[in-house]
């Protein structure tokens, strides 16, 4: 009898625990929002003052390497009372809380999935501005990484299925079926997507480590490498014209990483020598020490009189998907 009573109590406790776990488990709705769109939750009067100015200077700063100024993120400001219901499903939001202890906090999936929420607080406007300034790099990084991941997720819905890059270079790259091979040979691959009034392009090739590491002028060696490839592989519309790195402005150079390997990231503008064509490019020189080479991954766009931020972001997401086999 005692054993039966013990078993009954045990089963009741287990079932109660299971029910409690089910109640505690919250199923999040899918997040929504355009790529690189951020909801900014801040009262109107603060948005019009120093806090709003600091947020705009940080989140809507010009994207590096574009020929015309375009913001890092498109901002949608709303007051606190509007941040309810379906609005909370936006994938990215930054919330300002005045009258609280100074802080900068990042929340993952608070109302939807995938979602990143950033709460910036302070007792007064100056404390909040200071928090924005001190954490600007972290703020941009977490928002951008979230959007790269989201863009790659969307790309995976319609992947081009082939192993040409793996056969030739020992790498894989995830890009959509809208892209096609324009040039294929054993040393150089050119992949293209047609867009309204233009194209976006990807080039993949390799160079010896010495091509970039021969001296400390890394950006100079990358420009020299790009211009050499442009002259031999990327002709312009006119005889004797070809793609080069824009001569008037040096490109931006950053240290980066692709699939755990060190990479130089270069952003700037290309132009066509002896012709009037230009546009933005992003280039990754990925150091593959084991094979004594740099794998060069480059994306560039040509779409006159059109915004280019989103096209270049798509190229960045594709290039960052590269894996070494």
N, C-alpha and C positions, 0 to 999 in steps of 0.2 A: 504493500500500500504506500509506504514511504517512497519507494522507487517511482511509483506511478505519479505521486504528487510532485516529486522533484522534476520528473520529465515534463509534466504539464507546466510547471513554473518556468523551466528552461526554454521550452518552445514558445511560451508567451513572451519571454524576454527577447528571444531571437527575432520573432515576428515584429515585435514592437520596435526593435532596432532597425529592421529592414524598412518598416514604414517611415521611421524617422529619417533614414537616409534618403528615401524617395522624396520626402517633403523638402529636405535640405538641398537636394539636387535641382538646380535651376537650369532650365533649357533656354539658352539665349537665342533670340531671333537673329537673322543674318543682318549684318550692317549694310549700309547703302552709301551712295555718294560718288561723285566723279573723282577720277584720279587727281591728286594734288589739290583737293578742295578741303578747306579747314573751317569748321564752325568755331567762331570766337564768341564765347559767352561772357559778355561784359555789359554793364549798364551804359546807356547812351552817353551820359555826361562824362563817364570815364573814357569811353571810346573817343570822344572829341577832345580829350586832354592829353596829358603827357603819357598816360598808360597806352592809349590807342596809338599814339605816335611811335612809341617804343615797339609795340607789337607789329605795326606796319613796317617799320624799318627792319625788323628781324624776319618776319614771315613773308613779307612781300618784297624783300630785297631782290635786285636783278639776278637772274640766273647767269652764272659764269659762262662766257663763250658764245653767247648769242649775238647776232649782228644788231638786233634791236632789243631794247629793254623789255623783258617779260618777267613777271614775279615768280618767285619760288613756288608760292602757293596762292590759289585764289581764295580770298577770305570772305566769309559770310558772317557778319556780326549780328548778334541778337541779344536783347536784354535777358536777365536771369529768368523772368517769369515766362519767357517764350520757350525755354528749354524743357519741354515736356512732350510726352507722347512719342510719335514717330520721329520727331526731331532728334531724340536721343539715340536713334539708330545710326546717325552719321558716323562714318568710320573714324574720322579724326575730329577731336574738339579740344579747344583750349579754354579753360574757365578761369575767370579772375574773381577772387574773393577778397574784398577789402574789409578791414576791421578785424582781421585774424592774424595769428602769429605768422611771421615771414616764413615762407616755404615754397618749395618747388617739388611737386609730387607727380609721378607717372603711374597711371592705372591701366591695366590690361583687361579688356573686355568687361567694362563695368556695366554696360547696358545691352551690348550686342557683340557679335563675333564675325570677323575680327574687328577689333576696335582699340584705339589708343586715346585715352583722355589725359590731359595734363592740367593740373590745378596749380595756379600761381597765386600766392596770397601774401598779404602784408597789412600792417596796421594803418598805413597811409599810402598815398600814391607813390611817394619816393621809394618806400620799401619795395613796392611791387615793381617799379621800374628797375630798381637794383637787381631784383631776382630775375627779371627778364634778361638783363644785360649779362649777369654772371652765368646764366644757364643757357645762353642763346645757342651755343654749339650743340649741347645735349638735346635741346628742344628740336632743332632742325634735323639732327641725326635720327632721333626716334621717329619723327614724322616721315622723313624720307625713306628710311628703311622699311617702314610699314607699307608705304606706297609701292616700293620696288617689289616687295613680296606679293602684294595684291595684283600688281601688273603681271608678274610672272604666273600667278594663279590663273588669271584670265587668259593668258597666252596658252597655257597648258590645255585649255578647252578645245583648241584647234591646232594641234602641233603638226608640223611637216615631218613626215616619217622617212628619214633616210640616214645613212651612216657614212656619207662621203667625207665629212670632216674627220670622222674617227679613222677612216681608212688612210687618209693622207697625213693628218697631223696628230692623231692620237687624242683628239678632244671631241667632246659632244657639246652641242649648243641648241637650246630650245627656242625655235622661232616658228611663227604661225604659217599656215598653208598659203596665206596671201603673199608670201615671199617666194621668189623663184631664183634659180641660179642664172646669172647673166654670163659669167665666165667661170670655167672649171679647168684647172690644170694642176699638175702635181706640186706647184709651188705657190699658187695664187688662186683664191676663190673670191668671187664677187657675187653677192646676193642682193636682190633688188625687190622693192615693193613699190608699186605705182600708187600714187595718191593724187587727189584733184590738183591739177596744175603743177605737178612735179613728181619727185621720187624721193624715197629714203633708201639708203644703201648701206651694205655691210661688206667690209673687206677682211679677209683672213689670210695671213702669210707668216713666214718666220724669217728671222735674221739671226746671225751669230751673236753671242753675247758681246763680242768685241765691237759690234756696230754701234752700241749705245754706251758701253762701259769703257771706251777707249780713253776718255778723260772726264773731268768733273763737270763739263758743260753739257749736262744731260739734255736740257731742252734744245740746245743747239744741235745735238746729234739726232734727236727725234725729228726736228724740222728737216734736217738733211736727209734722213731716211724717208720721211713722208714725201718730200719733193722729188726724190729719186724714183720712188714708186709711182708718183703722179706723172712724171715725165714718160716712164716706160709703159704704164698700164692704164692711165686715166686721161685719154685725149679729150680736148675740147671740141667745140663745133667747127672751129676754123683750123686751117692748116697751120701747124706750128704752135697750136695752143694746147695747154695741158694744166692739170690741177696742181696748185702749190699751196703752201701755208701762207696766209695773208702776210704780206711783207711789212705793213704799217704798224701792226701790233703783235707783240710776242704772245703766244698762247699761255694759258694758266697750266701750272704743273703741280700735281699732288702725288703723295704716296698713297697707294691703295693696295687692294688684295683681291685676287680672283682664285677661288677654290683653294684657299689656304696658301697661295703662292704670292710673293711680293710682286707688285705691278706699279709702273708709272702710269698715272692717269693724266692725260693732256686734253684740255678743252680750248677751243679757239675757233677761228674762222678760216675757211679755205677760200681761195679765189682761183680763177683761171687766167694763166699768163697769156697775154695777147688777146684777151676777150673780156666781156663784161658779164661774168657769172660769179656768184659767191654764195656762201652759206655756212652754217655751223658744223663742227665735227667734234667727236669724242673718240679718243684713242687710248687703248690700254696696251702697254708693252709688258707682257707677263713673263717674269724670269723663270725659265725652266732649266735650272742648273744641271740636272741629271742628263739632259740632252744637249747641253752647251748652246742654248738658243733662247731667244725671246719669241714667244708667240705674239703676233701683233693682231689685235682685234680693233677694228675701227668702224664707226658708224658716222655717216654724214647725210645731210638733207639738202635738197634743192626744191624750194617752193616759194618763188618770188611773191612778195606782198602778202604772205600768209604768216600766221603765228607758228612758231617752231618748237616751243617748249615741250609740248606733249609728244611730238614726233621724236625729239631727241631723248626724252625720258623713256619712250618705248625702246629705242636703240640701247640705251644704258641698261635697261632691265634684261634685254636679250643678251648683251655681251657679258653681263654679270652672272648669267646662267651657265656659263662655260664650265665644264668639268674635264679634268685630265684623266685619261683612262690608264 
